[in-house]
Amino acid sequence: MPTMNFKGPAGQEDMPYLLTPGPLTTSRSVKQALLADWGSRDIEFRKLVKEIREELKRLAGCDDSYECVLMQGSGTFAIEAALGAFAPSKRKKTLVVANGAYGERAAQILTHIGRANEKVSKSDTTQLAPEHFTKLLDDDKSISHVWLIHCETTSGIVNPLSELARETKTRGRVFMVDAMSSFGALDINMARDGIDVMVSSSNKCVEGIPGFSYVLVKKELLLASEGQSHSIVLDLFQQWKGLEANGQFRFTPPTHALVAFRQALRELDEEGGTAARLRRYKRNADTLLKGMAQIGIQPLLSANAAGPIIQTFLTPADANFKFEDFYEKLRQRGFAIYPGKLTKRDSFRIGTIGALDEQVIERVVTAIKDVLAELNVKDMSPRDK
Ligand SMILES: *Cc1c(COP(=O)(O)O)cnc(C)c1O
């Protein structure tokens, strides 16, 4: 391990804060919850699984007409499970609203598993206009399902979830959302907005550790999905049946990740719920944007499109700026950031979620100033104007 000249987060003082949207920095108490081995068949563990499923439904604004299915693996596993369960295969198709890599990947999964789909692609910085969206639905009756990415973590852009969900429902179609990087902080209420399917994972805004993902879904859709899956392990209906029958996973559960997640759920509640968490993330993002503006580094997105989850910055033009050096020097000061993921523009990203507050972000800004000075980076204007 490199010599670290900083103090990291509580519980891992000799390692950096993760300014990445999953895995992210967790609290010391979430990490401490990992210090026990749980038997997957034991009554305490099955009770814990049940509690998690109930609490997720409550947080997502579900009424009794919804079910919660937990799935081993990272977020993409639940995405593929949900698409395999609900996306139609013949005659009807799924409209994927894409403005970043996660939209592209959903379309790729659909195609790979033989489900008809159409992609409406916008640039990484553009939200689909609701009028454009409703026209697509009105003009093409073969679109029976919609897949939206709530917060596109590629850039951090937040798409108009409630509005598109309501327009979809008034037109009698099925609305599905990848709320991976937004659930737990941004306002999501499935029953209120008529969202049929929502997917998220353990290691984003709930601030747990990686290991599992989950699908919240209208029970009638879940029941109708029996036999639809393209996969044995990702069969959502069978996974649900197993959980309902005896409270157990069909295959080895990520016991530690689940125990840590229940602790993370308690801490979300203690913080004041999703509204309080959103306020903290907004303070983090505002502090970061203000600091970067002072330095002169430009954000990719305008303030009204950028959410509080992750910020994308345009790489400075200065030839002395090399991302790998910048990254490594920041890491030695205690902060791990994220490379850019845009196809068109040279950029890097800094996540503002996880167990961190604006004081930590202020230290990030100071560290960035120091590193830029050390690297002799002066021209902060974007490299690709
Ligand atoms: C993190 C994330 C995913 C899932 O990615 P994994 O690497 O499988 O965890 C999917 N969609 C969005 C928007 C995400 O932020």
The ligand as an SDF file (V2000), in Angstrom:
LIG
                    3D

 15 15  0  0  0  0  0  0  0  0999 V2000
  -24.3510    1.5550  -10.5600 C   0  0  0  0  0  0  0  0  0  0  0  0
  -25.3910    1.5800  -11.6110 C   0  0  0  0  0  0  0  0  0  0  0  0
  -25.8490    0.3990  -12.2260 C   0  0  0  0  0  0  0  0  0  0  0  0
  -25.3500   -0.9710  -11.8730 C   0  0  0  0  0  0  0  0  0  0  0  0
  -24.0220   -1.1530  -12.0810 O   0  0  0  0  0  0  0  0  0  0  0  0
  -23.2750   -2.3840  -11.3860 P   0  0  0  0  0  0  0  0  0  0  0  0
  -21.8560   -2.1770  -11.8150 O   0  0  0  0  0  0  0  0  0  0  0  0
  -23.8610   -3.6250  -11.9000 O   0  0  0  0  0  0  0  0  0  0  0  0
  -23.4890   -2.2350   -9.9270 O   0  0  0  0  0  0  0  0  0  0  0  0
  -26.8680    0.5010  -13.1460 C   0  0  0  0  0  0  0  0  0  0  0  0
  -27.4050    1.6770  -13.4620 N   0  0  0  0  0  0  0  0  0  0  0  0
  -27.0000    2.8310  -12.8950 C   0  0  0  0  0  0  0  0  0  0  0  0
  -27.6720    4.1060  -13.2880 C   0  0  0  0  0  0  0  0  0  0  0  0
  -25.9720    2.8180  -11.9500 C   0  0  0  0  0  0  0  0  0  0  0  0
  -25.5690    3.9640  -11.3870 O   0  0  0  0  0  0  0  0  0  0  0  0
  1  2  1  0
  2  3  1  0
  2 14  2  0
  3  4  1  0
  3 10  2  0
  4  5  1  0
  5  6  1  0
  6  7  2  0
  6  8  1  0
  6  9  1  0
 10 11  1  0
 11 12  2  0
 12 13  1  0
 12 14  1  0
 14 15  1  0
M  END
$$$$
